[in-house]
Amino acid sequence: MGEALASEEPRGLLLRKGLVNRQVTLNEARTFIEENIHPKTLRLLRNQKEEGFRCEREAIQGVSHCVWACCVDLGEKDIVHFATLWFYNDRFYAYDVAFDTVQFPRLLSTLATKFGKPSKEEQASQVAPNFMMGGMSTYIVNTKRWDLGNAVVLLSDRGGQGKPLAGHMYVAYMPLLRETIPAKKEDNETRAKLPF
């Protein structure tokens, strides 16, 4: 139950221009990323730079992440989604895609049809600033997890990009993800840290 065959596990991220397979280099992934498409974000500052595809190194040695990778295919005609991609030693191993929370039931149904019942389900309470009301608000995040051989898929109905009305899907190739987690000096365990 909740177990899928290795042949069914996700092999990468589907973009409009093609599949970015796991373990490809950043240069290979760029051939499928539409770098000239920019999200519609508020421009609040006079000299604010337009958002667009870019990559940065993280504090963990060998890890870099790239934001605003376009255009992710979630099965919605004429809807553009952006992803954050992670690379370890220049090999693609994980991505996170935010989507409008109303798309959660459709995506959940699609994943359940493909991978079966989730391996684990969790509800968590999140707190976010509520600028309209001048305080904080709390919302519940429902997350479904599928453990699929060498991959893990997390689907949440809220909390994408830290926003209460954006869901998100996080997919990771576990062999490379485990390599990014530094060993603890006291017990030498290198387990990947996932939300649950």
SULBEL-V518910 format. One record per pair of residues at least 24 apart in sequence whose ideal C-beta (glycine too) atoms are under 8 Angstrom apart, sorted by the first residue. I is the first residue (numbers start at 1). J is the second residue. D is the distance in Angstrom with one decimal. If there is no record, write none. Layout:
I&J&D / I&J&D
This chain:
1&116&6.8 / 1&117&5.4 / 2&115&7.6 / 2&116&5.6 / 2&117&4.9 / 2&118&5.7 / 2&119&3.9 / 2&120&7.8 / 2&146&6.4 / 2&147&7.0 / 3&116&7.0 / 3&119&7.5 / 3&147&7.4 / 3&148&7.7 / 4&114&7.6 / 4&115&4.6 / 4&116&6.2 / 4&146&7.0 / 4&148&4.6 / 4&149&7.1 / 5&149&7.6 / 6&148&7.8 / 6&149&4.1 / 6&150&7.1 / 8&114&6.7 / 8&115&6.5 / 8&148&6.7 / 9&148&3.9 / 9&149&4.6 / 9&150&6.2 / 9&151&4.2 / 10&148&7.0 / 10&151&5.1 / 10&153&6.4 / 10&171&5.3 / 12&92&7.2 / 13&69&7.9 / 13&72&6.6 / 13&83&6.2 / 13&85&7.2 / 13&92&8.0 / 13&95&4.9 / 13&97&7.8 / 13&171&7.4 / 14&72&7.1 / 14&73&4.6 / 15&69&7.5 / 15&70&7.5 / 15&71&5.9 / 15&72&6.0 / 15&73&6.3 / 16&71&4.6 / 16&73&5.8 / 17&71&7.8 / 20&85&7.6 / 20&92&6.2 / 21&92&7.4 / 22&91&7.9 / 22&92&5.6 / 22&93&6.2 / 22&151&7.9 / 22&173&4.3 / 22&176&7.6 / 23&91&4.6 / 23&92&6.1 / 23&93&7.1 / 23&173&7.0 / 23&176&7.1 / 24&91&7.2 / 24&92&5.1 / 25&87&7.8 / 25&90&5.0 / 25&91&6.8 / 25&92&7.6 / 26&55&6.7 / 26&64&7.5 / 26&66&7.1 / 26&87&5.6 / 26&90&5.8 / 26&92&7.5 / 29&66&8.0 / 29&69&7.8 / 29&85&6.8 / 29&92&5.7 / 33&69&5.0 / 33&70&6.5 / 34&70&4.5 / 34&71&5.2 / 35&70&7.5 / 37&70&4.4 / 37&71&6.2 / 37&80&6.6 / 38&68&7.3 / 39&68&6.2 / 39&82&5.9 / 55&87&7.8 / 60&180&5.5 / 60&182&6.9 / 62&88&5.4 / 62&89&4.6 / 62&179&8.0 / 62&180&7.3 / 63&87&7.2 / 63&88&5.5 / 63&180&5.2 / 69&95&7.6 / 72&97&5.1 / 74&99&6.1 / 74&103&7.0 / 74&107&6.8 / 75&106&7.7 / 75&110&7.0 / 76&103&7.2 / 86&172&7.9 / 86&180&8.0 / 88&176&4.9 / 88&177&7.8 / 88&179&5.9 / 88&180&5.3 / 91&176&6.1 / 92&173&7.9 / 93&172&6.3 / 93&173&4.5 / 93&176&3.5 / 93&177&5.8 / 93&180&7.7 / 94&170&7.0 / 94&171&6.6 / 94&172&3.9 / 94&173&6.8 / 94&176&7.8 / 94&177&6.1 / 95&170&7.4 / 95&171&5.7 / 96&160&7.8 / 96&168&5.7 / 96&169&7.2 / 96&170&4.6 / 96&171&8.0 / 97&160&7.9 / 97&168&6.3 / 97&169&5.1 / 98&160&3.4 / 98&161&4.8 / 98&163&7.6 / 98&166&4.7 / 98&167&7.2 / 98&168&4.7 / 99&160&6.7 / 99&166&6.8 / 99&167&5.3 / 99&168&6.9 / 99&169&7.3 / 100&165&7.3 / 100&166&6.8 / 100&167&7.3 / 101&157&5.6 / 101&158&5.7 / 101&160&7.9 / 101&165&5.3 / 101&166&6.2 / 101&167&4.6 / 103&167&6.6 / 104&142&7.9 / 104&155&7.4 / 104&157&4.1 / 104&167&4.6 / 107&155&6.2 / 107&167&7.5 / 107&169&6.7 / 108&144&6.3 / 108&155&6.1 / 111&144&7.3 / 111&146&6.7 / 111&153&6.6 / 111&155&6.1 / 115&146&4.7 / 115&148&6.1 / 115&153&7.0 / 116&146&7.7 / 118&144&4.1 / 118&145&5.7 / 118&146&5.6 / 119&145&5.4 / 119&146&5.6 / 119&147&4.4 / 120&144&7.8 / 120&145&4.3 / 120&147&7.8 / 120&196&6.3 / 121&145&7.3 / 122&195&7.5 / 122&196&5.0 / 124&195&7.9 / 126&158&7.1 / 126&159&5.8 / 126&164&7.3 / 128&162&7.1 / 128&163&7.6 / 128&164&5.5 / 137&164&7.2 / 139&164&4.6 / 143&195&6.3 / 143&196&7.1 / 145&194&7.7 / 145&195&8.0 / 145&196&6.6 / 150&174&5.3 / 150&175&5.8 / 152&177&8.0 / 152&194&6.4 / 154&194&7.0 / 154&195&6.4
